[in-house]
Amino acid sequence: MLEYANYTPDIKAINIFDRNIELASGLETDYLRLFYYEFDHYYKSYYKNYEYYKLCTIFEGTKHVEVENKENFIHNKNEVVVLPPHLVVSVEVVDTCRGMVYEISDTLLDRIRNKACIREEFECDPLDRERHPLFRGNSEFIQPDIEKITATALGNLKDKEFLIDIYAQEMIYNLLNRMSNNIILEKQNNHSIHRAIDLMKTGCTNNMDLSEIANAVNMSPALFSMKFKKVTGLSPNAYYTNIKLNEAKKLLKYKSVTEVAYDLGYDNISHFIRLFFEKFSLTPKQYQLQFYTNVV
């Protein structure tokens, strides 16, 4: 059994199923209730999520989820799913599936939204159920939080509920930030960062630089850099470079390496080749030879 005193967060731990984790099922604190589930054979059922938001994780296996006959997806161990209240969900499990559901109290959600000013910072409310009924995201961004909660739940400390609630605040803060970020990137076309990304996509072949993009969205370069990284997790330069390198793959179909480098604003051809190789593990010329024929 895990003991909190000896616990060191491991980013891969959430993907390793520990049989003892079922012992945490039913634990309730002021902010969370933990529910362990396990299916060893075929299972299919409908259920309605009633009062509270639920964060759903998987430690082993997969399950097919259908949400109110509108959305279908496969939930696996690399993904977390947040279900809002009053949502009708169909779950189908073909083989083994084990995981944990964290029921989140309204008190915790309200505390994080109000204290952290997430709605004001991101210009949206990630818990607006009418506009954003479901969230799915890679589990990596809250894995350390889940690991700390799980390890503490399985430990013998007298103050485990108190500690879990501390970690729960961090987890929900990270979760709401990620939900807000996704809304900005996927749905808020008028948000400054969304507009900046659109400018990057259209400006990568006409040498539009980052200072011009920052100016176009009415920000100083410093403020733009800070806000951009807060939403995307990357600096503007790193994000813009990724866009350019993905565009390079398309241009290499009918242009030489030198032409593509210049089109994308790289005067130093060697620098462009190095960046391309770091991202795709192929040089631009190797990429051409592998995927295209009759290239200049």
Buried (B, 14 or more C-beta within 10 A) or exposed (E): EBEBEEBEEEEEBBBEBBEEBBEBBEBEBEBBBBBBBBBEEEBEEEEEBEEBBBBBBBBBBBBBBBBEEEEEBEBBBBBBBBBBEEBEBBBBBBEEBBBBBBBBBEEBBEBBBEEBEBBEEBBBBBBEEEEBBBBBBEBBBBBBBBBBBBBBBBBEEEEBBEBBBBBBBBBBBBBBBBBBBBBBBEEBEEBBBBBBBEBBBEBBBEEBEBEEBBEBBEBEEEEBBEBBBBBBEEBBEEBBBBBBBEBBBEBBBEBBBEEBBBBBBBEEBEEBBEBBBEBBEBBBBBBBEEEEEEBE
